[in-house]
């Protein structure tokens, strides 16, 4: 059994799927669009308004190299990751800064976890400017398996696969160019608190707790968080949620809607999974469930991963589902509902965990990870969502593997898109974990 299966539980969140402001608050610098044509929720140019770079909402990616190179990081103001730190377990972009989770990092001989802030990204190089960790190390935080960031705010959640995890989410603020000490956000234990995080710079952040027991069942909940005060607000539940449905296992945001996955719900079939919608303004306290795998598939665990860019939604399936699918939705406008377009399939003869992680480089380019394919070597698959394919659902642009091919590295356990670049986490790559770089042209 591949080690990635043992390490990743079904509530693991990817974390690559949050908005990425650049320092000016406008669009990605490689898109070159005027401020008036920048979508401030996705931070990409609207519908081809930029220069046609692959980060543009309406742009295409026609090619990418078949191998991903390691990101070579210079550690000037942060310690070099140590063996077993799981550097690369989670990834998130804020402008030109890449955050990299290392949930098994040790501080003062305690396993606290940590998050590296890497800037100066150029090709396959970068500089670690800081290592963020708990303000008061206690051990057992395992911080850094889930991340969300926008507007000089960073949230970091725990690695809940580790026994004794304290289920604490840490909230960091950046002021005058410096990240401050983290504030610990915590509720009752045994809730899966911090399994998923979402924030786009507007209103509260959201924290998933898919094992929440406050309503006499384990249907799960989502907690809004006031990022200014660090105060939790009344939780959101599914209106007709099911026990053990894991509501809150994955989160995603549009300007008007919070999307909440419940991948273990029996919607049409046993554990087919569902994605609920919650109005953001005013915030609804009950969620509707209009999205599910098309058609419903038993054990699909729809919603283990999600990514949104503009009017495109990509939903992945669970690591234990073995359905090896991801689901592509689109909407006609920002106020219209998403409608199902295609099921994306793996080109591999024997897929591993295809669809457990997903990302969108643009409205038209999807990235889907599979940590278990090729006897644990892993791969990332890039798809052109504008071109149908009778076998795979949409045209495969490229299959990308790690250039140095480390075995059982959990390559693609985390994905984060930044402009025309996709960063890929491989937290079990020797010696301390690694991040790889894919450039889409």
Residue, then its C-alpha position, 0 to 999 in steps of 0.5 A: x500500500x503506498x505510504x501516501x494512502x496512510x498519511x492522507x486522511x479524507x479531510x485533507x484540504x488543498x490548499x492551493x486554491x485560494x486567491x493570490x493578491x499581488x503587492x498592489x492588490x491588482x492582477x498577476x504581474x505577468x498578465x499586464x492588464x489595466x486595473x479596470x479589467x482585473x477581477x479582484x476576487x480571482x486576481x486574473x485579467x477578465x476574459x482575455x483583457x491581458x496580454x494572453x498569458x496563461x494566467x489570464x481568465x480567458x487564456x489557453x495553455x498549449x504546452x508544458x514540459x513533461x518533467x517538473x524541477x525542484x524549487x531551489x530555496x535559499x534559506x537566509x532568514x529561516x532554518x533549513x527544513x530538517x529530515x521528516x519536516x514534510x516541507x511541501x505538505x501544503x501550498x498557497x500563493x499571496x502575490x509573489x510569495x509562496x507559502x509552504x507548510x511543514x507540519x512536522x517541523x520541530x521548534x525547541x524540541x517540540x513538534x509544532x509545525x511551521x509555514x515558510x514564506x518564500x519570495x523572490x521567485x524566479x524560474x526554479x529559485x526562491x528565497x525563504x524570508x521567514x518561518x512562521x510558527x506558533x507564538x508559544x510552542x506547545x508541541x502537537x500543533x502540527x501546523x501547516x497541512x492546510x493554508x489560506x491567504x489573501x490581503x496580508x492575512x495567513x491562516x494555517x491549520x493542523x495535520x490531523x493525521x497525527x495522533x494528539x493534534x491540538x486542532x488549532x488554527x493559527x492566524x497571522x497578520x502582515x504589517x509594514x512588510x513583517x509577519x507578526x506572531x500567530x494567534x491561536x484559534x481553537x474550539x472543542x477537540x475531536x471536530x476536525x477543526x482546521x481540516x479546510x480553510x478559505x479566505x479571499x480578503x473580503x469578510x470573514x475567513x472560514x474554517x471547516x470542522x467536518x467531525x463537528x458534534x454540536x448538533x448531536x451527530x458528526x455531520x460537520x460544520x463551518x466556522x466563520x472567523x473575524x480575521x481582525x479580532x480573531x473571533x469565531x462566529x456562529x457555525x454554518x451547518x447543512x440544512x439536511x446534512x447527514x451524520x458522518x457526511x463530513x460537511x466542511x471537509x473542503x471549502x472554496x469561495x466565490x464573491x457571493x457564495x461559500x462552497x462546502x464539500x461533504x464528501x461522505x454524504x449519501x447523495x443518490x449513492x452511498x458516499x457519492x458526496x456533495x458540495x453545498x452552497x451558502x450565501x455570503x452576504x448576509x451569511x446563511x446559517x443553513x446550506x443547500x446541496x445542488x452539486x454532486x457527481x454527474x451521474x451519482x457514483x457510489x464511493x465517489x467522495x465528490x468534494x475532497x478537493x475544489x478549485x475556482x477561478x472566475x466562472x470555472x469550478x473543478x471538483x476532485x474525488x476522495x483518496x479512498x474512492x478509487x473512482x479516479x475522476x474530477x468534475x468540471x463545472x462552469x457558469x454563464x456569469x458571476x450570479x448564475x449557478x454552476x452547471x456540469x460540463x464533463x468528467x475528467x479521467x486519468x490517461x494512466x492505465x492504472x491510476x492511483x489517487x487521481x483527483x485527490x488534489x486539483x488546481x486551476x491555472x486559469x478558467x481554461x486550464x486544469x491541473x489534477x494530481x495523483x500521488x499514487x500513480x506509477x507505483x507511488x512516483x506520482x504525477x500531475x495532469x494538465x487539461x485544456x478545458x475548452x477542447x472535449x475528448x471522448x476518452x478523458x473528458x477534456x484534452x490532455x495537455x501534458x502529463x508531468x512527473x518529478x524530474x528526479x523521480x523520488x519514490x513514494x514522495x507524495x508528489x502532487x499532494x499539494x498544488x498551488x497556481x501562481x500566474x502561469x506557474x504551478x507549484x507542486x508539493x512532495x512532502x515525503x521527498x528526501x530528505x525533508x520534503x520538496x516543492x516542484x515547479x511546472x511552467x505552462x506556456 
